[in-house]
Amino acid sequence: MSSNPSLLQSLSPTGDADISLKARLGEVDASMRKPAMLFLVSAVFWLLLGTVFALVAAIKATNPDFLGGTEWLTFGRVRSAHLNAMIFGWGNNVIFAVAPWIMGRLSRARIRHTSILLIAGIFWNIAVTVGIFGILRGDMIGVEWLEMPSYAAPLIIITYALVGVWVIIAFRWRQTDHVYVSQWYLLAAFFWLPWLYTVAQIMLIFEPATGVVQSLTNWWFAHNVLGLWLTPIALGVAYYLIPKVLGRPIHSYYLSVVGFWALALFYNWAGVHHLIGGPVPAWVISAGTVASVMMVIPVLVVGINHHLTVVGLHKEGWASPTIRFVMFGAINYTFVSLTGSLMALRHVNEVTHFTHFTVGHAHHGVYAFFTMIMFGAVYYMMPRLLLREWPNAFLIKVHWWMAGMGILLMVVALQVGGWIQGLQMNALNEDGTPVYSSFIQIVENTRPWLWLRSLSGLMILIGHLAFGVNVFWMIFSRRRAGEQTAPTLLSPTTEQA
């Protein structure tokens, strides 16, 4: 008989059952080192490029002539390039680095055949590059969060499958009897995204539906990318990191069960509340409104669980940049979700719809919640992968304050300014005529709030530059004498930053 392992056996990440837990986690870290670094480096590149696009778009909102002579840099193209660079470039790359690593650690299963992950990472970033280039040259599709030209979609689907399968394999051959909360969220997200993306591509791009079904599909996809992809990933990461860093189990396993299934049940319907007032069947809008309001259940459950896990350890949490970023994101998950439920109410939606309030709400969810948690994950993950400390604690502080204060300023500016904008658009005199006879007058009134948005974008860019410098410095620095040679707790530099 041949001693060569079968394909199925070679995929099995099962290790020696006798080795210690610490050694087994070291196996997982070693197996993920190269693919994780590829995805993280790519994520940082797209984060910086997407931030530059965002800053250009923000300046154009108050000064339309800025770079106005360049066709490739018109507002519509730059803003779409920003959105796609952040979601597909930064967001998905950092997920592909963090999620398989956490799944492998919780499953006690090292990742095999990582050369396939490396190939997937290369082709994923080729696909995103082609898509962003297509947007800038004018080939984009007029569907929010699906703006990349159709010729980029097949490569995105294929490379996503190459990454997602390793998360499923690690879970399939897990060496623990217990299924952790984080594993529920990560596994569900990797099943939900291909369903969302494939259905949206078919019904909106390749075999487009007609009439009102197009708008329903668009909002179903755009809203669920946040709710059934970015949200469960971020929550899964938070459920892993908070107990891990603080050395305390999550407050209630049963609350976690309620939160997970409530998210899976209600969020799928929530997106259509953005079509209130449109030519959409009333029952669909009512169902979306009810689902959005019912999202209060998983949000409060998660918030209570996280808070009660941290309570009494706030000083220790503040000392850790990982917990600082993760708890910032977790707190903002509560606020952005409750705001979303309020926006589903008709009398609130009448004010916020078609205003900057909605833009601020989107940034609140994608950045203040998801991105901040992923920053925390990177600060925890890289010392274990590279077996060295973060090189500069000051850069971590700069990143924390600039990113945190910058996104809060942006959300406040856009939502306060957007609320005032909505009130002015709806304002009527006693005889029923508009108070503001010219829409341009309302647009001019938003200018101070948009200047604050530009300022917040500059702050965030400074934070991202500090983060990028620290990441590349750490990757290319040598391990100093006396540093840990195996992953234990976060390095002192990281913990005290």
Buried (B, 14 or more C-beta within 10 A) or exposed (E): EEEEEEEEEEBBBBBEEEEEEEEBBBBBBBBBBBBBBBBBBBBBBBBBBBBBBBBBBBBBBBBEEBBEEEEEBBBBBBBBBBBBBBBBBBBBBBBBBBBBBBBBBBBBBBBBBBEBBBBBBEBBBEBBBBBBBBBBEEBBBEBBBBBBBBEBBEBBBEBBEBBBBBBBBBBEBBEEEEEBBBBBBBBBBBEBBBEBBBBBBEBBBEEEEEEBBBBBBBBBBBBBBBBBBBBBBBBBBBBBBBBBBBEBEBBBEEBBEBBBEBBBBBBBBBBBBBBBEBEBEEEBBBBBBBBBBBBBBBBBBBBBBBBEBBEEBEEBBEBBBBBBBBBBBBBBBBBBBBBBBBBBBEEBBBBBBEBBBBBBBBBBBBBBBBBBBBBBBBBBBBBBBBBBBBBBBEBBBBBBBBBBBBBBBBBBBBBBBBBBBBEBBEEEEEEEEBEBEEEEEBBEBBEEBBBBBBBBBBBBBBBBBBBBBBBEEBBEBEEEEEBBEEBEBBBEBBBEB
